[in-house]
Amino acid sequence: MVSDMIPYADILIWLVPIIIAALSPFIAKISRTAVFALSIASVTTSFICAVSMIPDILAGYATYSPGRVLGEIPFDHEFVWIDLAKIVRSSINLGFLIDPLSVFMANIVSFIALWIFVFSIYYMGEEVDIGRYWFWMNLFVGSMILLVLSNNLLQMFISWELVGLCSWGLISFWYKSTAPSPDPRFATEGEYNAHCGFKALVTTGFADTFFLVAILMIGWVTWRVYGAPIFSFTRLMADQELKWIGELARLGLLPVFTLFILSGPFGKSAQFPYHEWLPEAMAGPTTVSALIHAATMVKAGVYFVARFFPIMLEATNYYPQAKMFFLIVAYIGAFTAFLAASQGMVARELKKVLAYSTISQLGYMFLALGVAGLIIHHEHAYLYGLYHLASHAVFKALLFLAAGAILHTVHTKYLDEMGGLAKYMPITFWTMLMGALSLMGIPPFSGAFSKEGIIAASYESGNMILFLLAVVTVALTAFYTIRMIGYVFFGKESEHVKHIIEEHGIREKSISMVLPLIVLAASTVILSILGPAIFEFIEHGTLSHAFEPANILTYFLETLSSRTFFISGALIVVGLVPSYYAFVKQTIDVKKLMEKSIVLRAIWKFLYNRWYINKAYYVIFVDGVKGVSQVLRRIQTGISNVNIAYAVAGIVILLILVLI
Amino acid sequence: MTVLPIQVYFALCFAIYAIGIYTLIAKRNVLRMILAIELMLAAANMTFVVVSYWFSPGVIDPLVRSIVIISMAVGSIVAALAVSLTILVYRVFKTRDVRKLSKLKW
């Protein structure tokens, strides 16, 4: 059969952005226009390559279904990268797995990246250091797609760290800024930004250490069982009975392994207990927040769990202990969804509201994947989790870009310094409203259908804790979304906004900023129709029934008439109504209410301080390490006699250890 | 020419090395410490020669000889550099005592 894929599409798709990344600092010295154009050309290439992979999947090369081992996949090919045949009878490979799941992800990543790059043209237009910006952005797109297409764990881990590095470089992008710092601990905003980037790097790096240990555990245990380390996803599943998981269970390492392998995804996707880095990550440019910290990089954790899902599901048939994997994912996901949504209700910065909301929605995706392993209709919850991934990627990118347009216009990130912008920026208002409605889960926007599926699945699991956390979060989501919209677009203009209107006037700025908003807003509506198509594509690798109107209509009616839809609908109203009167109509005076009630003030303080988790982390990890090093530094005397004595003592101890 | 037992040579090497270590730990004068480093280097070179003789008695290994000669040359350069640094340090800080040269300490 002739392949429809562009020749070498699986390599070009990530290599082109990486090459452009390497060139862009030099090109930026010559021409700013050229570097913008080349970056957009490179991401367009990626997008075309990603789209060209779809027909091949449809032609039936690969079939995939949760709970079933992958069939013949001609598109799982690999090259030997580092040959270790003499040492461990294996090699480190560079390989690409092109199956419906990875093609689905690659399409989302390159589609979102394309529109965010277009948005960057104007948004970063006045930036001096444009070469550095495009270096990190292009490198990010390349390594993210490399991550998605990886066919083995080692290559995935390498690209996993690469995207983390890009995240660090872009969060602390404005490290030279001399504006006053939002945090009193730092002298300038630049220092604060650098700290935020470093915090993200350290938190995810801490989580990834455990992840790496788990990956090496897989290599070690497969070496014991099969005689050679195996890291490839397909070959890990090739053994019908998954003896390597049995070996782990026999050795009593399965709980440790489960915790460690989940540590990486939880760190990257900002789930409890690693969620504290994401709100700070908003220090970077808004395009970065949209691309990396909302739409793509933070989905890597969800993607990994989805990729690992069939292995663990198959394992539960033989080793019931493996069910722990799904329980942890479901509980952590549900709890994080609630935790972050509650913090989003009181956030003072526009982008932080969106950041908390991202953590919360990622929690929903983990909840879906976890619940999928616990119920009989695995594929139902699994597919809804991935559908929510797609719809969230679109509407959250839209919300962030709209926020970027607002920040670029009003030059403040605080919600209480905005207000009344609806009549000045109508396109931004309407598109952001569409994103917000999608986030709240109001049809006909895609968020309604995807979130509804997750809530239905958690209801089906019969676990009331998970279900309650999921539906309560719906109310909180409605509350903070409407609060955000109300603060930004309704009410009276603040002094700050009035000042800006007098000076420059407020209007929609550029076609390059408005066009991505419109495209993404349209996509969030279109995605709700594409639901059945995504399900069929990921489950069977076909699209034959997906576009029949009868099919779509049944899907709509089934979703909109389900029992859980009415429950979550009621809770949306519960969250929406007080928020509407307090922040949009402003008939309830929030300030007076806060002054009167001591309970509300206490709750506000608790939530605003992020449940004190952030503070606790600083006390334990930052101050703790500082305290220990204050004691330990006394052994550093600075006298060379003493240092040599230490060296001699070390040699003596080493000799004793070796000789005994 | 009589050849002493090999242990005598090893003992001598170790003794020279120990003197060097002792000087480095106990003495404060920078020049003494440089001399100690040179002593330790000599001990190491000598060990190398003795080991080569031990492995193949009666044969002079040209590889070992050339390596040791290079090592001695390098050692003398190191000594020259160290002495010149000491002179500079003395000009700036007016001391040869290493315990007073601890400005980089926290």
Interface residues (C-beta under 8 A of the other chain):
Chain A: R633 Q636 T637 G638 I639 S640 N641 I644 A645 V648
Chain B: I21 L24 I25 A26 K27 R28 M33 V98 R99 L101 S102 K103 L104 K105 W106
